[in-house]
Amino acid sequence: MEILGYISAILIGLSLGLIGGGGSILTVPILVYLLGVDAADTAPAYSLFVVGTASLIGASIKYKHGFVDIKTAIVFGLPAIVAVYATRRFLVPEIPDEIFTIDNFIFTKRLFVMGLFATLMILASVSMIKGRKEIVQAEERTFNYPLILIEGILVGVLTGLVGAGGGFIIIPALVMLSNLPMKKAIGTSLAIIAAKSLFGFLGDLSIITIDWKLLLSFTTLAVIGIFIGNQLSHKIDGSKLKKGFGYFVLLMGVIIIIKETIIN
């Protein structure tokens, strides 16, 4: 299972390189089910580091091609960074291992985290299956600051709770609330995800014990996958892959719900 987990790290990077996202949503399930990492606290923290590092590399590539809007990344990213750091540093440690009990059913912290994560997987899969519709932008750049603030905080809290990048939420928000073209929205999203994920991970350093050997090995393999996927992206139609990958993510989300609520 451990070998399969590390192979899956390469596949996460491949998906990021080929279709520009989606793979990071599988990081937590792989860490939990294949590498035996604790689901409630450690796996989301590790995922933040993996997703943050991978997104940073992806954003660097996009920036070289002019597809990262720094001003938008700062405006949207700052509330998300504050929210994710506060969530990991203060909120997550306060969630009890047993949240509530009804008769013989115990709603645990693990069930809360994995259930929320599975829900986000299903939402992300729908986004990938349906595809992104191009939205016509106005000629004048405008910022809807109140909604950007709310969206940034929401994304930051969700990222802090489950360790997902949240690109499927951020990209439409950047297009609609910041009036960015789609290509720039994707690159800017990667920059935001990198910043908030890595800052969120910092909130865990004094709380949990990090297995650096496992984490750095997993992250290195994911990064290798990104470069391989980026090269293959010039030869393979990413839109078709994204839809197929979306169905796979949907299946995984349903399996997690069944496993955590019925089998366990």
GITA-V219975 format. One record per residue. RES is the residue in one letter. BURIAL is + if it has 24 or more other C-alpha atoms within 12 Angstrom, else -. Layout:
res=<RES	RES>
burial=<BURIAL	BURIAL>
This chain:
res=<M	E	I	L	G	Y	I	S	A	I	L	I	G	L	S	L	G	L	I	G	G	G	G	S	I	L	T	V	P	I	L	V	Y	L	L	G	V	D	A	A	D	T	A	P	A	Y	S	L	F	V	V	G	T	A	S	L	I	G	A	S	I	K	Y	K	H	G	F	V	D	I	K	T	A	I	V	F	G	L	P	A	I	V	A	V	Y	A	T	R	R	F	L	V	P	E	I	P	D	E	I	F	T	I	D	N	F	I	F	T	K	R	L	F	V	M	G	L	F	A	T	L	M	I	L	A	S	V	S	M	I	K	G	R	K	E	I	V	Q	A	E	E	R	T	F	N	Y	P	L	I	L	I	E	G	I	L	V	G	V	L	T	G	L	V	G	A	G	G	G	F	I	I	I	P	A	L	V	M	L	S	N	L	P	M	K	K	A	I	G	T	S	L	A	I	I	A	A	K	S	L	F	G	F	L	G	D	L	S	I	I	T	I	D	W	K	L	L	L	S	F	T	T	L	A	V	I	G	I	F	I	G	N	Q	L	S	H	K	I	D	G	S	K	L	K	K	G	F	G	Y	F	V	L	L	M	G	V	I	I	I	I	K	E	T	I	I	N>
burial=<-	-	-	-	+	+	+	+	+	+	+	+	+	+	+	+	+	+	+	+	+	+	+	+	+	+	+	+	+	+	+	+	+	+	+	-	+	+	+	+	+	+	+	+	+	+	+	+	+	+	+	+	+	+	+	+	+	+	+	+	+	+	+	-	-	-	+	+	+	+	-	+	+	+	+	+	+	+	+	+	+	+	+	+	+	+	+	+	+	-	-	+	-	-	-	-	-	-	-	-	-	-	-	-	-	-	-	-	+	+	+	+	+	+	+	+	+	+	+	+	+	+	+	+	+	+	+	+	+	-	-	-	-	-	-	-	-	-	-	-	-	-	-	-	-	-	-	+	+	-	+	+	+	+	+	+	+	+	+	+	+	+	+	+	+	+	+	+	+	+	+	+	+	+	+	+	+	+	+	+	+	+	+	+	+	+	+	+	+	+	+	+	+	+	+	+	+	+	+	+	+	+	+	+	-	-	-	-	-	-	-	-	-	+	+	-	-	+	+	+	+	+	+	+	+	+	+	-	+	+	-	-	+	-	-	-	-	+	-	-	+	+	+	+	+	+	+	+	+	+	-	+	+	+	+	+	+	-	-	+	-	-	-	->
